[in-house]
Amino acid sequence: MTKFLLALHVLAAIVAVGPVTVAASMFPPAVRRAHEEATGVGTVRLLHRICRAYAAVGIAVPVLGVATGAAMGVLGDAWLTASMALTAAAAGVLAAFVLPRQGELLEELTGRGSVERRGTVQLAMFTGVFNLLWATVTVLMIVRPGSTTGA
């Protein structure tokens, strides 16, 4: 059962978190391009929809992670506690900064047709923080300090 839960957890992370990190990273340049060329709003809208949809699906990642950790008996390990805290921070950055700012930029683009570069740069920074948090969690999941696997 542990291997099954672990496989689901890893698959959920790849399928859900991967698209969010890529689409969120593509969003700021797509907004700039759509603003400069006065076209491409559909691409920006699609990237925002991808981020929202896969963020919702991404809730399965920590749920399956906790179930896997419980099955493995490692819920109290420091690397897992740190991973859970970083995952919560990443979710907070996504929910509080990335998705709302994407929505604001999309509204600006469709409403006025103009977007301030400062807004896209700020969004790129928040997206970078989100991606860095997920990269750190991924490294912790692979390295697992103190693991008995010998890795």
N, C-alpha and C positions, 0 to 999 in steps of 0.2 A: 504494500500500500504506500510505503514511503517513496519508492521510486516512481510510482504513478503520480503522486502529489507533486513531487519534484519536477517531473516531466511537464505536468500541467502548468506549474508555476513558471518554469523557464519558457514554455511556449507562449503563455500569456504575456510575459515580459517582452518577448521578441515581437509578437503580433500587435500588442497594444502600445507599448512604450516607444518602440522603434518608429512607427509612423508619426507619433506626436513630436518626437525630437526632430525628425526630418522636416515635417510640414511647418513646425514652429520656426525652425531655422530658415526655411525658404520664404516665410511670410514677409519680413521686413524688406528684403530686396524686391519681392514681387509688388509690394505696395509702392515702392519708389519707382519701379518700372512702369506700373499702371498710371501713376501720377504724371510721369514724364511723357509717356506715349499717349495718354488719354484713352487707353484701351487696357484690356487685361483684368478688368474688375472681376470677371468670372473666375479667373485663376485665384485671385485673392479670396473671393468668397468660398471657393472650394477648399483652399488651404485652411481657412478658419473652421469650416464644417468638419474637415478631417481631424483637426485638433480637438474640437468639442466632442465628437463621436468617440474617438479613440481614448480620450481622457476618461469618458464614462466607462468604457470597456476596461480601462486600466485599473479600475477599482479591484478587479479580480486578482491583480498581481499581489498586493499586500495580503489579501484574504487567503489566497493559496499559499503565500509565503509563511504566514502564521500557522496555518494548518500543517505545512511541511515541517516547520521548526518544532512544532509540538510533537509530531510523529517521530522526529529524529531525537527529541529530548534535548534540544539546544536553545530553547527559548530564553534561558538565562545567560547565555554566552554574550560577552561584550561585543563581539563583531556583529552579532545579530541585533542586539539592542541599538548599536550605532547605525546599522543599516535601516532599522525601522524608523529611527529619528530622522535620518537623512531622507528617507522615502516620504515621511510626513512633511518635511521641509520642502521637498520638490513638489509635492501635491499642493502645498500652500502657495508656493511661488506661481505655479500654473494657474490655480484658481483665483488668486488675488491680483496677480500682475499680468501674466501672459494673455490669458483668454479675454479678460476685460479690455485690455489695451488693444488687442486685435480687433475686438468689436468696435471700439471707438475709432480706430483708424479706418475700418471698413465703412463706418457711417460717414466719416469725414470725406472719404474718397467718393462715395456714392452721392452724398448730399451736396457738398461744395465742389467736388472735383479737385480739391487741393489738399495736400497733406504737408505738414511741417516735417522737415528732415529730422528735427530733434526728437519727434515722437517715434520715428522708426529706429533711431539709434538707441533710444531708451528701451524700446521693446527688444531690440537685439541683445542688449545687456541682460535683461531679465531672462530671455530665452537661453543665453549663455550660462547663466547661473543655474537654471533648471537642468540644462544638459550636463553641466559639471557635477551637479548633485547625483544625477542618475549614473554618470560614469563612475563616480566614487562608490556608489552602491554596488555596481557591477563588479568592480575590482574587489570589494569586500566579500562579495559572494563567491568569487573565484579563489581568492587567497585564503580566506577564513583563518585569521590568525589563531594559532593554537590548535588547528585541526589535526586530526590523527591520520589524515590521508597521505602525509609525507610530501605534499606539494609545497 
